[in-house]
Amino acid sequence: MNGAESLVRTLVAGGVDVCFTNPGTSEMHFVAALDRVEGMRCVLGLFEGVVTGAADGYFRMKGTPASTLLHLGPGLANGLANLHNAKKARSGIVNIVGQHATYHIGFNAPLTSDIEGLARPMSDWVRTSPSAKAVAADGAAAIAAAKSAPPQIATLILPADTAWNEADGIAQVPTEAQRPSYSADAVEKAAKILHAHGPETLVLMTAGALTEQALTFAQQIAGKTGCRVMGQTYHPRMARGAGRFSIDRIPYVIEQALPILKNYKHIVLVEANDPVAFFAYPNKPSMLKAEGTEVHRMTAWGENSAAALEALAGHLGAKAADVKPQPLAELIKPTGALNHTTIAQAIAYAIPENAIVVDESITTGRGFFPPTAAAKPHDWLQNMGGSIGFSTPVATGAAVACPDRKVMCLVGDGSAMYTIQSLWTQARENLNVVTVVFANRIYQILRGEFDGVGAGEPGQRAQDMLKIDRPTLDFVAMAKGMGVPGRAVTTADEFNAALAEANAEYGPRLIEVQM
Amino acid sequence: MNGAESLVRTLVAGGVDVCFTNPGTSEMHFVAALDRVEGMRCVLGLFEGVVTGAADGYFRMKGTPASTLLHLGPGLANGLANLHNAKKARSGIVNIVGQHATYHIGFNAPLTSDIEGLARPMSDWVRTSPSAKAVAADGAAAIAAAKSAPPQIATLILPADTAWNEADGIAQVPTEAQRPSYSADAVEKAAKILHAHGPETLVLMTAGALTEQALTFAQQIAGKTGCRVMGQTYHPRMARGAGRFSIDRIPYVIEQALPILKNYKHIVLVEANDPVAFFAYPNKPSMLKAEGTEVHRMTAWGENSAAALEALAGHLGAKAADVKPQPLAELIKPTGALNHTTIAQAIAYAIPENAIVVDESITTGRGFFPPTAAAKPHDWLQNMGGSIGFSTPVATGAAVACPDRKVMCLVGDGSAMYTIQSLWTQARENLNVVTVVFANRIYQILRGEFDGVGAGEPGQRAQDMLKIDRPTLDFVAMAKGMGVPGRAVTTADEFNAALAEANAEYGPRLIEVQM
């Protein structure tokens, strides 16, 4: 068995049985090994940003890492933006990046580059395997890193000769660590704060605190103490919809966030970060909390927030009976013109039971949360790293992870163009994804940011950098070009019909919402 | 004047008057400055790989650097693969990469990343501007680096507050260095080698040795001494076509390269690299020259090879009269079925006078050189870094640099999908580019490499990683989606007609060659 085969066998034995790939010459022995080893599902992407984003989406839904196969430094580079997003979401991924044969690197052939240097900024763990006999153990260490708590982006660089030379066999992945616990002291301190200052306390949550179960405990605690429970602005995954505790998020716009946060003298962080503005703006603060607000961390990312919240509820004597009913918007099937309100209503109405919503709707989607709180139960995935081109790959990977669930990918037209190649992979694998493109023909968020940074009124040249209306992008044509059926809609009724049609069928669809 | 305006004014004053952009929030003050400063042409790309590749193509044709505007670490990351190619081609580029405000970086907002770390592997020069008052001088230094000999990839990182705070004014770019010379000793030594061992000597050339003028001197030297003149496998730009000295290149395939190189006991390098295999293969050499072959460098990259070749011709007493006539293939207008031969003939027949050919035709194009040697005079641009997704952006930038010339972009279907967004910029700017996509529905080069690395016969799973035929990519539909008229052809006659039609019109067109 050569090094490549020892690695593939180690991956499969270690539970990493999906590989999102865009290989090149230096990875051919790895590709050949896929023929000889049973149990690895390979999913080809036509661009590496699709590959890495898919691995992110896969992890978020499956909870275990997928692998990627990338071609040398430039192939990794093309995947870095979505690795950035995955790293900020604490998704575990095992990247396999090809490298020239060890003895060939010094000759500075055209594709030679500093792969470790490229990998480090967007990886938690980086290693170049030195020999075929080391590959299996290095692969096992990469899997262990990807599965650690919190999970890591592990990048294993595989020189071609370590793939084709003779190896010793497979390696065992160190036994998975137990789901980590939490600090009982931190919970006790949180209980004291909430007991004494409930209504003046904000419980700020993300990640593991946003499962249906964890949210239930949070709802009991809120009912018992009068505290406010909120999410940070973006989350890797959030259980939402009818029957789940619906919480607001800290608004993206600073002017909206500050008045909310100034109401609280205490903030209890449940995996969440200290509330910080997404960007800096002249004469506006970076930190969103009021001066003098005390911040207490109850759990860090990777700790067991559901268990910590249960313990906190116990300390406070909070029970199911404490839960206060939530006023939720009713589901409305909209009619008439498309606008931000009718679009949000149509989405809320259409979300199927147990759907996965991948949200990169940016400005169009700022109002999606209130109406969808009453939608059928679903999971909502967001971009944690802010690099656009996130959603169509993540939707692809989520659909690979959960073939029995409908994936709704909500994406702005500007964002959709970064990784539009995802559609081809969705067609190839017959993935159950409906991509909804909000075609407002502008980087609308930048138009807002232009005001936000105090840059004045944009003139013609600045507007040309913000508007993408010339020429008009025809997403239905592009989808057709990649094998995905699509249709454009211009009214709420057409949008309702297109969503119903897409939900009634299994497989990829695209809807272009012309605004 | 704020820092952003001081930078834009410094760029324009320094002769950098084109900016390929894909901006975000942190770059809004730079975008605003574009309204206030006359003289900067901004060209929007929908993906950063388009932006950086366009800057590469612009430099290759114009000989002076363009700037790019990229959004933070992930925006830079998306542009790195084509910066890799540009760096290997020694193209000068001034990248402006936005960064969070200096005081905001420490808060680890979602888009925070190690931008300098990302920039270094694909840049020659990296600097983060520390203050608004430093921005203009830093910009001038970046321009100087981009214009140095050899030119450099200069990446200037611009924290948002250095853009919006008050600056002191513009900065002067240090006077351009004189076009560098060459070593008279090295030329004299080359003359001695050629005088004594002409027929046993290979003169291996690239870059500045491939202008029409430099090739003329090389042709005289070959005629006088009996030496062989060849190009390395790939070149940033090569003057070709009728009336120009046509030289062969070292074949990509090792088995073809070795028998050629073993004929020579001496190699004179004119900017070229020591001949090295593109990839390593088991039991095949990395270096392509025979053992014992003596290698002599006459000029390094960035030296004046045309002047050195002229001096060399003088030393050898080589004159125009020494030039031997070259047997060139005749131009044939092919008919019948499309195959590698008829495709090459159709291209050669159609190349318009003074065209720019951007070549990423990979396996389909391996036979393009002989027939096109007799085509109308043109420049031929190739991928120096091996990262695919090179050609459509480079064609875009070449067309911006040379609006009076037709650009023919020859690209494989696999390669075209990495940076397909180029088509939209071509439509937006009405660029005179005809994109010819060779749709063989496979990463054909990898099928060859699978054999080359001795991986055996690919099974179903390996084939699925090489073939891209499921679903079929419809490039005409994708082009329509981005505003570029296109047509598919299935016979040589249709291909001839489509090329003639595209060449008769100004503006972007796409031809899908179904093979």
Interface residues (C-beta under 8 A of the other chain):
Chain A: T21 P23 G24 T25 S26 M28 H29 V31 A32 L34 D35 M40 C42 L44 L46 F47 G49 L72 G73 P74 G75 A77 N78 L80 A81 H84 N85 K88 H100 A101 Y103 H104 F107 N108 A109 P110 L111 S113 D114 G117 L118 R120 P121 M122 A160 D161 W164 Y234 N273 D274 V276 A277 F278 F279 A280 P282 S286 M287 N383 M384 G385 G386 S387 G389 G414 M417 Y418 I420 Q421 W424 A427 R428 I445 L446 E449 F450 G452 V453 G454 A455 G456 P458 G459 Q460 R461 A462 D464 M465 L466 I468 R470 P471 T472 L473 D474 F475 V476 A477 M478 K480 G481 M482 G483
Chain B: T21 P23 G24 T25 S26 M28 H29 V31 A32 L34 D35 M40 C42 L44 L46 F47 G49 L72 G73 P74 G75 A77 N78 L80 A81 H84 N85 K88 H100 A101 Y103 H104 F107 N108 A109 P110 L111 S113 D114 G117 L118 R120 P121 M122 A160 D161 W164 Y234 N273 D274 V276 A277 F278 F279 A280 P282 S286 M287 N383 M384 G385 G386 S387 G389 G414 M417 Y418 I420 Q421 W424 A427 R428 I445 L446 E449 F450 G452 V453 G454 A455 G456 P458 G459 Q460 R461 A462 D464 M465 L466 I468 R470 P471 T472 L473 D474 F475 V476 A477 M478 K480 G481 M482 G483
